[in-house]
Amino acid sequence: MSFWQNKTVLVTGGSSGLGRIIAEEFFHAGAKLTIAGLEKNDVENAAQEIGSDVLAVHADITKQDDVNRIFETIRTHWGGLDVLVNNAGRSMRGKVLDTTPEQFQSLFDLNVLGTIRCTRAAAAMLLEHRGHVVNIGSLAAKSAARYVGAYPVSKFAVAAYSQQLRLELGQEGLHVLLVCPGPIRREQERLYPLEGLEGIPDSARVPGAGVKVGRIDPHWLARKILNYCERRKPELIVPAKAKILFAIAQLFPALGDWLVKKNS
């Protein structure tokens, strides 16, 4: 029997992209699945395509009332929660000084405060079952890059929040996994919009902002996430060789900056 058989799982941003694939992997492993998403039709269609008994919740995690409704629905429908995957979020592109405080605030509200709202709302149920929080970060959660606006600031905050959760609640049974992947492979490559900002190279507009690493197979990454949860590991960094850059950057910041520029 699968480790995940009859475990209850919520994936935010679970109607598309990496979130959809993580949701599918949990479902195929036997989990009782809930996906939450911003667009009502998208989340309902995704739930039907994944499986007939998948629970779909239309919600905006930047709104506390919507977050409360997600977890009230889960408690009523499933009776509890074993895994929260904080996947909902977005990236952006632009020079850091051209990025306005309002743009920082908007991205922070989704990427960071959305994660915080959901985690706080889920915590009691998760602690009942020695459950799991999976926070989807980025390589940018460990090392900032050029031309990505407010994105690294938001993901650094997610990394710090993940560590705080581990330190304070790990001894109470909560497992927290921070996932820091490079660019994810997609069927159709896309360019990120500049959101009114100009003067950055086209190479920075692709996934990964031009970082020189291969695209990650999302199905492989999703299976790896399930495995790391089973083993209650604290971090998953892909590609693993990026850990070397992060260690160098901590010890020798100037060398770390040079390496980031050279590899992006």
Buried (B, 14 or more C-beta within 10 A) or exposed (E): EEEBEEBBBBBBBBBBEBBBBBBBBBBBBBBBBBBBBBEEEBBBBBBEEBEEEBBBBBBBBBEEEBBEBBBEBBBEEBEBBBBBBBBBBEBBBBBBEBBBEEBBEBBBBBBBBBBBBBBEBBBEBBEEBEBBBBBBBBBBBBBBBBBBBBBBBBBBBBBEBBBEBBEEBEEEEBBBBBBBBBBBBEEEEEEBEBBEBEEBEEEBBBBBBBBEBEEBBBBEBBBBBBEBBBEBBEBBBBEEEBEEBBEBBEEEEEEBEEBBEEBB
